[in-house]
């Protein structure tokens, strides 16, 4: 993502958080980005079309956080625990942004972009799964990429239920993390 597009995206994120998607205007977005209104339209045809770019920034941040905290030398069981912690923590810390993304997702006609945006995330988890398969830590007859998409869906849904839809107390969240871990490991275990 080039610098101007990133500025527009981050400005839109801030304006959407402050005003909501419906009340936000392109004028407010360009003012925050420090660009001319015409420049906005070189990158995005409408304010709603910025939403996939916001999702892209969020995925980039999550992957960066994962790389910062992950040690490739630890067993997959520990990697999965770290991944669960990151997804839950990230969802908690950015709950307002996730809520915006879901509102925008319902309004956006470009749903196919979402899979492309998630591709680096899928590849990261696929790589972990392939390594775990080679080490005999998980079932080797699972397709790594399809399994990665299912695993990401499981983790994100559990975190979103905890922080977006039904704010739960910390004890319940910790139990849910444990359940997600046990569920995933039982699904992935070797025969």
N, C-alpha and C positions, 0 to 999 in steps of 0.2 A: 504494500500500500504506500503510495507516494505521500510526501509531506502535506500537500494541500488537502488531499482526500482524508488523511488522518486528522488534520485540524478540523475539517468539517464534521467528521464522524464524532470526535470528542466533544465538539461544541454541541452537536445535536444530542448527544447523550446527556450533557448537562441541562440543556433546555428542556428535553423531554422529561428528565427527572424533576425539574422545577415546575414546569407548567402542565405536564401531561402531553401526550401525543396530539390529542385533538386541538388543544389551545395553542400549541407551539406553532410558530410561523417560520418560514424560510428566512425572513428578514432578521429574526432573532438569532437564528443559527449562524447566518453569515456574519452578523455583528460579533458574535462570540468567537468566530474563527478568524476574524480580521481580514475578510476577503470581500470582493464585490459579489453582488447577487448573481450576476451572469456566470461567475466562476463556479458557483454552486451547481448550476444547471449543466455545466460541462461534465460534472461527475455524477450527478443524480437527477433524474427527471422529476422527482417529487420528494417531499419530506419523508414519506413512508419508505421510499426506496433506500434511505440511509440505514434502515433497521438491519439488513443483512451485514452491512459494514460494521455496525456496532457489535453484532454477534461475532464477527471475525476478530475484532479486537479482544473480545472477552475470551474467545478460544485461545488466541495467542498468549494472553496473560495466564490462563490456566496451564497451558503447556509449559510456559516458562517457569511457573511455580513448581510444577512437577519435576522438571529437570533440576531445579535448585535443591529439591528435597530428596530426590531419588538417588540411591546407590545401586548401580547395575550389578554389583557383586552379591547383594543380599538375595536370599531365596524369594521365590514368587509370593509365598505366603506373606512375607513382610512388605513386599512391593504392593500387594493388594491392600494391606492395611493402611499403608501410606496413601495410596490412591483414594481410598474411602475417606480418610481424614481430609485430604485436600478438597475433594468434591463437596463434602459437607461444609467445611470451613469457607470455601469459596462461595457456595450458595448462600450461606448465612451472611457473609460480608457484603455480597452484591445482590441481596434479595430484591431491592428496588429496581435494579437494572434488569434482572431476570423477569420481574413482573412486566416491565416495559417491553421486553423482547416478546413475551407471550401475547401481550395485547397487540403488538405490531405484527406478530406472526398471523394472528387472526385477520388482520387488515391487509396483509401483503399478498400480492398475487404471485410472487416469485418464490414459491415454496421449494422449487428444485435447487435453488441456491443454497439452502440450508445443508443439504448433504455435502455439497462441495466445500462449504465452510468447515464442516466437521471432519473432512478428510484427514487433515494432519493429526487430529485427535484419535481417529480410528487407527491411523498408521502407528502412532505411538503405542497404543494398547495392543495392537496386533503384534508388534515387535516384542513386547513383553511376553505375550502368550507364546509366540514361536520359540523364544528362548526357554521358557518354562517347559514347553513340549520337548525340546532337545535335551533338557536336563531331567526329563522324566517326572516333572513336578505336576503336570496336568495331562489330561487325556490327549493322546497324540492324533486321534482321528477327528478332532474338531477343526473346522475351518477357522483360522485365526481371525480373519477380518470380520466374518459374520458373527463370531463369538464376541469380538471386541465391540461391535455395535450393540449387541444384547447386553453386555456387561456395562457399557456406558449408560444405556437406557435404564438399567436397574439402579445404578448408583445415583444418577441424576433424579430419577423419579422419587427415590427414597429421600434424598436431600430436599427436594422441592416440597414433598409432603410435610416434611419437618419444619420448613422455614417459610414457605409461601402460602400454602393452603390451610394448614392447621398447625399454628405455632405450638410446639410441644415443649414440655419442660426438659431440662438437660438430662435427667435420668432416662426418660423415654427415648431421647435422641441417642444416647449411648447404647441403650438396648437395641435400638433399630440398627445402628452401625454394626453391632455384633451379629445381629440376625442377617444383615446383608452379607457380611463376611462369610458366615457359615453357609448361607444359601449358595453363594457364588462358589465357594470351595467345594461343596458337595456336588454342584453341577459340573465343575471342571476336573474333579479328581480322576486319577488313573483307574483303570479297571482292575 
